[in-house]
Amino acid sequence: MASIKPSVPKGTRDFSPTEMVRRNFIFDTIKSVFRKYGYQQIETPSMENLSTLTGKYGDEGDKLIFKILNSGDFWNEAESRKQKSESFEFNSKTLTPIISEKALRYDLTVPFARYVVMHQNEITFPFKRFQVQPVWRADRPQKGRYREFYQCDADVVGSDSLLNEAEFILIYDEALSKLGLKDFTIKINNRKVLSGIAEVIDKADNIIDLTVAIDKLDKIGLDGVIKELLEKGFSVGDIEKIKPVILLEGSNAIKLENLRNALAGSEIGLEGCSEIEIVFDYLNNFKLQTAIVELDITLARGLNYYTGAIFEVKTNEVAMGSIGGGGRYDDLTGMFGLKGLTGVGISFGADRIYDVMDELNLFPAASNESTQLLICCFDKDGERFALPILQELRNQEVNIELYPAGAKIKKQLDYANGKNIPYVIIIGSEEMESGLLTIKNMKTGDQYKKTVKEIIGTIGERI
């Protein structure tokens, strides 16, 4: 058999033990905050029926869905169709339903909508759920963009209360603060405000072009935005009306006041202003730990999807894109026949958060450790002596290993260093006779004697 060079598919990654400990530190921290706010965890299958996913992400999104081939001789079915109808053509649109009925999930939102509809009689509404699972997209791999990656989503459906929006800001603030980030901004806007801006210049039909352009303000500057708007058919007069709005400065209260004046002729725009104000009023009852909350009129993420509040989170400590985002959407489950169920949700960008924490050296030292203690023995007698000690320490929830007898002590200590195990117990004839075990601090090289009881008693103090 020919030798095969081992590799992973493009856009996927292996994760080392150290990376997994760090990733789980992020996931566990976020999950603990979700639970604190009443969100319950669910999971959905890695694969969904292809019909569940297609048509939900637009034409471009549909092209990025990883489809799963049917088992068996699916080509016979295609040939049979061709024989029955001369007009049948072999192309991707006609063949896909024949050769593929399932696909890997593209995101967690559509599977969640499907879940809600299927389990609506078991769910207590408002339903607050979170999911931390991988998703797959047949995108072009590049730095920071993968074909397999994790999403950390939380959503509440069946409630139109803006308290939910305020609590999502609190969740972002608490979770990212617990992860060690010290300077980040949570930006907020409202789809209705953007609709109002388009309405006051009589360009409601061009809202997508308008918001796509102003969303690029940070990247291409005001001149770039104006150029793009002119190319899309906006007049100089339109732009003069828009400029004071997208360049709003000052506190959130001042921005809202000026925004109300600018949108005085738009009912939907004023409604958006009121919704933002209500969110800020809720937040006035809480004390944020770290986050800066900023009203940003140029924020327009997912415009076709969101119908109310829009969120985006950015760290100010390193150069990085958004590390979180979300917003309110109406009729999430309408695509599956359950109409009128409003919802709001957010997502944490776990991979980007990992990169930020890695660059800022925010992972706690313990995140490199899985084993706290390693028992090293000189011979089989020492190994037998160590077995009840091993069991006793494990019963006390100590992460401990016993290195099998037969290897030289140096090799055993090298093993401990290779796994970043902070302490080792060395058992020789002297330790077996006295009952005092030799403890070695692998970082400092210090050695001292302790009984098993003393080890158990002080394990919480790092031995």
Secondary structure, DSSP 4 states (H G I P E B T S, - for coil): ---------TT-----HHHHHHHHHHHHHHHHHHHHTT-EE----SEEEHHHHTTSSHHHHHHT--EEEPSS-HHHHHHHHHHH-TT---SHHHHHHHHEEEEE-S-SHHHHHHHHHHTTTTPPSSEEEEEEEEEE--PPPBTTB-SEEEEEEEEEES---THHHHHHHHHHHHHHHHTT---EEEEEEEHHHHHHHHHHTT-GGGHHHHHHHHTTHHHHHHHHHHHHHHHTT--HHHHHHHHHHHT--S-HHHHHHHHHHHTTT-HHHHHHHHHHHHHHHHHTTS--SSPEEEE-TT--TTTTT-SSEEEEEEESSSS---SEEEEEES-GGGGGT--S--EEEEEE-HHHHHHHHHHTT-S-GGGG-S-SEEEEESSHHHHHHHHHHHHHHHHTT--EEEPPTTS-HHHHHHHHHHTT--EEEEE-HHHHHH-PEEEEETTT--EEEE-HHHHHHHGGGT-
